[in-house]
């Protein structure tokens, strides 16, 4: 499920980022991409 589909379907999604995600660049990249997607939805006044 993506952020966009959750919003489209009127769902709820809670993002939880654990500290271990910061340890490895590939995991940090995934966290950063999720936050960037959320930023787009905020900028579009969707969330």
PABABA-359842 format. One record per atom (N, C-alpha, C, O): residue number from 1; atom name; x, y, z. Coordinates in nm, 4 decimals, m for minus. Example, Ala and Ser with C-alpha at 12.3 -4.5 7.8 and 13.67 -1.06 7.14 Angstrom:
<rs>
+-----+-------+----------+----------+----------+
: num : atomo :       xx :       yy :       zz :
+-----+-------+----------+----------+----------+
:   1 :     N :   1.3190 :  m0.5690 :   0.7800 :
:   1 :    CA :   1.2300 :  m0.4500 :   0.7800 :
:   1 :     C :   1.3200 :  m0.3300 :   0.7800 :
:   1 :     O :   1.4236 :  m0.3319 :   0.8465 :
:   2 :     N :   1.2850 :  m0.2250 :   0.7080 :
:   2 :    CA :   1.3670 :  m0.1060 :   0.7140 :
:   2 :     C :   1.2900 :   0.0030 :   0.7870 :
:   2 :     O :   1.3409 :   0.1138 :   0.8039 :
+-----+-------+----------+----------+----------+
</rs>
This chain:
<rs>
+-----+-------+----------+----------+----------+
: num : atomo :       xx :       yy :       zz :
+-----+-------+----------+----------+----------+
:   1 :     N :   0.0840 :  m0.1167 :   0.0000 :
:   1 :    CA :   0.0000 :   0.0000 :   0.0000 :
:   1 :     C :   0.0890 :   0.1237 :   0.0000 :
:   1 :     O :   0.1867 :   0.1306 :   0.0746 :
:   2 :     N :   0.0557 :   0.2197 :  m0.0824 :
:   2 :    CA :   0.1327 :   0.3434 :  m0.0901 :
:   2 :     C :   0.0589 :   0.4555 :  m0.0183 :
:   2 :     O :  m0.0596 :   0.4438 :   0.0128 :
:   3 :     N :   0.1294 :   0.5623 :   0.0071 :
:   3 :    CA :   0.0654 :   0.6786 :   0.0677 :
:   3 :     C :  m0.0492 :   0.7285 :  m0.0202 :
:   3 :     O :  m0.1568 :   0.7614 :   0.0298 :
:   4 :     N :  m0.0256 :   0.7340 :  m0.1501 :
:   4 :    CA :  m0.1263 :   0.7838 :  m0.2427 :
:   4 :     C :  m0.2517 :   0.6966 :  m0.2415 :
:   4 :     O :  m0.3628 :   0.7495 :  m0.2407 :
:   5 :     N :  m0.2364 :   0.5663 :  m0.2412 :
:   5 :    CA :  m0.3542 :   0.4787 :  m0.2422 :
:   5 :     C :  m0.4272 :   0.4835 :  m0.1088 :
:   5 :     O :  m0.5495 :   0.4702 :  m0.1044 :
:   6 :     N :  m0.3540 :   0.5022 :  m0.0011 :
:   6 :    CA :  m0.4181 :   0.5149 :   0.1294 :
:   6 :     C :  m0.5059 :   0.6388 :   0.1333 :
:   6 :     O :  m0.6190 :   0.6333 :   0.1815 :
:   7 :     N :  m0.4551 :   0.7496 :   0.0833 :
:   7 :    CA :  m0.5325 :   0.8739 :   0.0792 :
:   7 :     C :  m0.6509 :   0.8577 :  m0.0144 :
:   7 :     O :  m0.7629 :   0.8959 :   0.0196 :
:   8 :     N :  m0.6273 :   0.8025 :  m0.1296 :
:   8 :    CA :  m0.7346 :   0.7837 :  m0.2287 :
:   8 :     C :  m0.8482 :   0.6995 :  m0.1725 :
:   8 :     O :  m0.9654 :   0.7282 :  m0.1971 :
:   9 :     N :  m0.8137 :   0.5960 :  m0.0974 :
:   9 :    CA :  m0.9153 :   0.5048 :  m0.0441 :
:   9 :     C :  m0.9723 :   0.5505 :   0.0898 :
:   9 :     O :  m1.0560 :   0.4818 :   0.1485 :
:  10 :     N :  m0.9272 :   0.6667 :   0.1387 :
:  10 :    CA :  m0.9774 :   0.7193 :   0.2643 :
:  10 :     C :  m0.9284 :   0.6425 :   0.3857 :
:  10 :     O :  m0.9943 :   0.6396 :   0.4896 :
:  11 :     N :  m0.8120 :   0.5802 :   0.3716 :
:  11 :    CA :  m0.7586 :   0.4982 :   0.4795 :
:  11 :     C :  m0.6743 :   0.5757 :   0.5779 :
:  11 :     O :  m0.6679 :   0.6986 :   0.5747 :
:  12 :     N :  m0.6109 :   0.5024 :   0.6637 :
:  12 :    CA :  m0.5231 :   0.5593 :   0.7669 :
:  12 :     C :  m0.3901 :   0.4845 :   0.7605 :
:  12 :     O :  m0.3861 :   0.3622 :   0.7467 :
:  13 :     N :  m0.2841 :   0.5594 :   0.7707 :
:  13 :    CA :  m0.1514 :   0.4999 :   0.7677 :
:  13 :     C :  m0.0655 :   0.5694 :   0.8719 :
:  13 :     O :  m0.0594 :   0.6923 :   0.8752 :
:  14 :     N :  m0.0007 :   0.4940 :   0.9550 :
:  14 :    CA :   0.0900 :   0.5486 :   1.0543 :
:  14 :     C :   0.2322 :   0.5105 :   1.0151 :
:  14 :     O :   0.2635 :   0.3928 :   0.9975 :
:  15 :     N :   0.3162 :   0.6098 :   1.0020 :
:  15 :    CA :   0.4564 :   0.5859 :   0.9682 :
:  15 :     C :   0.5378 :   0.5830 :   1.0968 :
:  15 :     O :   0.5334 :   0.6773 :   1.1758 :
:  16 :     N :   0.6108 :   0.4767 :   1.1172 :
:  16 :    CA :   0.6973 :   0.4627 :   1.2334 :
:  16 :     C :   0.8376 :   0.4344 :   1.1825 :
:  16 :     O :   0.8606 :   0.3371 :   1.1107 :
:  17 :     N :   0.9296 :   0.5195 :   1.2201 :
:  17 :    CA :   1.0683 :   0.5026 :   1.1784 :
:  17 :     C :   1.1522 :   0.4692 :   1.3009 :
:  17 :     O :   1.1668 :   0.5516 :   1.3912 :
:  18 :     N :   1.2062 :   0.3508 :   1.3038 :
:  18 :    CA :   1.2899 :   0.3064 :   1.4142 :
:  18 :     C :   1.4334 :   0.3543 :   1.3922 :
:  18 :     O :   1.4756 :   0.3712 :   1.2778 :
:  19 :     N :   1.5082 :   0.3762 :   1.4990 :
:  19 :    CA :   1.6453 :   0.4272 :   1.4870 :
:  19 :     C :   1.7359 :   0.3446 :   1.3960 :
:  19 :     O :   1.8270 :   0.3998 :   1.3342 :
:  20 :     N :   1.7128 :   0.2129 :   1.3865 :
:  20 :    CA :   1.8014 :   0.1314 :   1.3025 :
:  20 :     C :   1.7933 :   0.1705 :   1.1556 :
:  20 :     O :   1.8818 :   0.1348 :   1.0777 :
:  21 :     N :   1.6891 :   0.2430 :   1.1161 :
:  21 :    CA :   1.6781 :   0.2843 :   0.9766 :
:  21 :     C :   1.7851 :   0.3866 :   0.9390 :
:  21 :     O :   1.8143 :   0.4049 :   0.8209 :
:  22 :     N :   1.8429 :   0.4527 :   1.0373 :
:  22 :    CA :   1.9455 :   0.5531 :   1.0106 :
:  22 :     C :   2.0836 :   0.4922 :   0.9904 :
:  22 :     O :   2.1740 :   0.5590 :   0.9402 :
:  23 :     N :   2.1007 :   0.3671 :   1.0289 :
:  23 :    CA :   2.2329 :   0.3062 :   1.0305 :
:  23 :     C :   2.2904 :   0.2752 :   0.8924 :
:  23 :     O :   2.4111 :   0.2867 :   0.8711 :
:  24 :     N :   2.2059 :   0.2367 :   0.8008 :
:  24 :    CA :   2.2540 :   0.1987 :   0.6680 :
:  24 :     C :   2.1922 :   0.2916 :   0.5645 :
:  24 :     O :   2.0733 :   0.3232 :   0.5707 :
:  25 :     N :   2.2736 :   0.3345 :   0.4700 :
:  25 :    CA :   2.2297 :   0.4328 :   0.3707 :
:  25 :     C :   2.1070 :   0.3865 :   0.2935 :
:  25 :     O :   2.0181 :   0.4674 :   0.2672 :
:  26 :     N :   2.0993 :   0.2580 :   0.2560 :
:  26 :    CA :   1.9846 :   0.2120 :   0.1782 :
:  26 :     C :   1.8556 :   0.2193 :   0.2599 :
:  26 :     O :   1.7496 :   0.2496 :   0.2052 :
:  27 :     N :   1.8634 :   0.1923 :   0.3887 :
:  27 :    CA :   1.7453 :   0.2032 :   0.4746 :
:  27 :     C :   1.7073 :   0.3495 :   0.4955 :
:  27 :     O :   1.5893 :   0.3846 :   0.4959 :
:  28 :     N :   1.8084 :   0.4341 :   0.5129 :
:  28 :    CA :   1.7823 :   0.5769 :   0.5291 :
:  28 :     C :   1.7186 :   0.6322 :   0.4029 :
:  28 :     O :   1.6314 :   0.7187 :   0.4105 :
:  29 :     N :   1.7603 :   0.5841 :   0.2883 :
:  29 :    CA :   1.7035 :   0.6290 :   0.1612 :
:  29 :     C :   1.5544 :   0.5956 :   0.1541 :
:  29 :     O :   1.4750 :   0.6775 :   0.1078 :
:  30 :     N :   1.5165 :   0.4782 :   0.1988 :
:  30 :    CA :   1.3756 :   0.4379 :   0.1982 :
:  30 :     C :   1.2939 :   0.5308 :   0.2881 :
:  30 :     O :   1.1848 :   0.5738 :   0.2506 :
:  31 :     N :   1.3467 :   0.5614 :   0.4061 :
:  31 :    CA :   1.2779 :   0.6518 :   0.4971 :
:  31 :     C :   1.2658 :   0.7905 :   0.4350 :
:  31 :     O :   1.1597 :   0.8524 :   0.4432 :
:  32 :     N :   1.3707 :   0.8395 :   0.3742 :
:  32 :    CA :   1.3707 :   0.9704 :   0.3106 :
:  32 :     C :   1.2695 :   0.9763 :   0.1972 :
:  32 :     O :   1.1987 :   1.0760 :   0.1830 :
:  33 :     N :   1.2615 :   0.8714 :   0.1166 :
:  33 :    CA :   1.1662 :   0.8682 :   0.0056 :
:  33 :     C :   1.0217 :   0.8708 :   0.0558 :
:  33 :     O :   0.9365 :   0.9362 :  m0.0043 :
:  34 :     N :   0.9939 :   0.8008 :   0.1645 :
:  34 :    CA :   0.8591 :   0.8009 :   0.2212 :
:  34 :     C :   0.8221 :   0.9412 :   0.2681 :
:  34 :     O :   0.7095 :   0.9863 :   0.2472 :
:  35 :     N :   0.9162 :   1.0097 :   0.3311 :
:  35 :    CA :   0.8897 :   1.1457 :   0.3776 :
:  35 :     C :   0.8759 :   1.2433 :   0.2610 :
:  35 :     O :   0.7975 :   1.3379 :   0.2683 :
:  36 :     N :   0.9506 :   1.2211 :   0.1549 :
:  36 :    CA :   0.9368 :   1.3058 :   0.0356 :
:  36 :     C :   0.7992 :   1.2870 :  m0.0274 :
:  36 :     O :   0.7370 :   1.3843 :  m0.0701 :
:  37 :     N :   0.7509 :   1.1627 :  m0.0338 :
:  37 :    CA :   0.6160 :   1.1369 :  m0.0854 :
:  37 :     C :   0.5111 :   1.2065 :   0.0004 :
:  37 :     O :   0.4154 :   1.2636 :  m0.0518 :
:  38 :     N :   0.5291 :   1.2017 :   0.1308 :
:  38 :    CA :   0.4365 :   1.2676 :   0.2219 :
:  38 :     C :   0.4403 :   1.4188 :   0.2018 :
:  38 :     O :   0.3362 :   1.4845 :   0.2050 :
:  39 :     N :   0.5584 :   1.4736 :   0.1814 :
:  39 :    CA :   0.5722 :   1.6178 :   0.1595 :
:  39 :     C :   0.4927 :   1.6618 :   0.0370 :
:  39 :     O :   0.4295 :   1.7674 :   0.0397 :
:  40 :     N :   0.4946 :   1.5829 :  m0.0701 :
:  40 :    CA :   0.4187 :   1.6148 :  m0.1906 :
:  40 :     C :   0.2692 :   1.6197 :  m0.1583 :
:  40 :     O :   0.1997 :   1.7111 :  m0.2025 :
:  41 :     N :   0.2199 :   1.5237 :  m0.0830 :
:  41 :    CA :   0.0786 :   1.5213 :  m0.0466 :
:  41 :     C :   0.0422 :   1.6402 :   0.0405 :
:  41 :     O :  m0.0677 :   1.6942 :   0.0282 :
:  42 :     N :   0.1319 :   1.6815 :   0.1276 :
:  42 :    CA :   0.1076 :   1.8001 :   0.2112 :
:  42 :     C :   0.1062 :   1.9248 :   0.1238 :
:  42 :     O :   0.0181 :   2.0095 :   0.1386 :
:  43 :     N :   0.2019 :   1.9371 :   0.0335 :
:  43 :    CA :   0.2080 :   2.0531 :  m0.0550 :
:  43 :     C :   0.0838 :   2.0645 :  m0.1433 :
:  43 :     O :   0.0423 :   2.1747 :  m0.1792 :
:  44 :     N :   0.0248 :   1.9498 :  m0.1782 :
:  44 :    CA :  m0.0968 :   1.9482 :  m0.2607 :
:  44 :     C :  m0.2231 :   1.9613 :  m0.1757 :
:  44 :     O :  m0.3344 :   1.9539 :  m0.2277 :
:  45 :     N :  m0.2054 :   1.9808 :  m0.0444 :
:  45 :    CA :  m0.3175 :   1.9963 :   0.0505 :
:  45 :     C :  m0.4083 :   1.8736 :   0.0515 :
:  45 :     O :  m0.5294 :   1.8841 :   0.0708 :
:  46 :     N :  m0.3477 :   1.7580 :   0.0306 :
:  46 :    CA :  m0.4230 :   1.6316 :   0.0335 :
:  46 :     C :  m0.4267 :   1.5763 :   0.1755 :
:  46 :     O :  m0.5264 :   1.5172 :   0.2170 :
:  47 :     N :  m0.3191 :   1.5953 :   0.2489 :
:  47 :    CA :  m0.3146 :   1.5537 :   0.3898 :
:  47 :     C :  m0.2717 :   1.6717 :   0.4746 :
:  47 :     O :  m0.2611 :   1.6594 :   0.5967 :
+-----+-------+----------+----------+----------+
</rs>
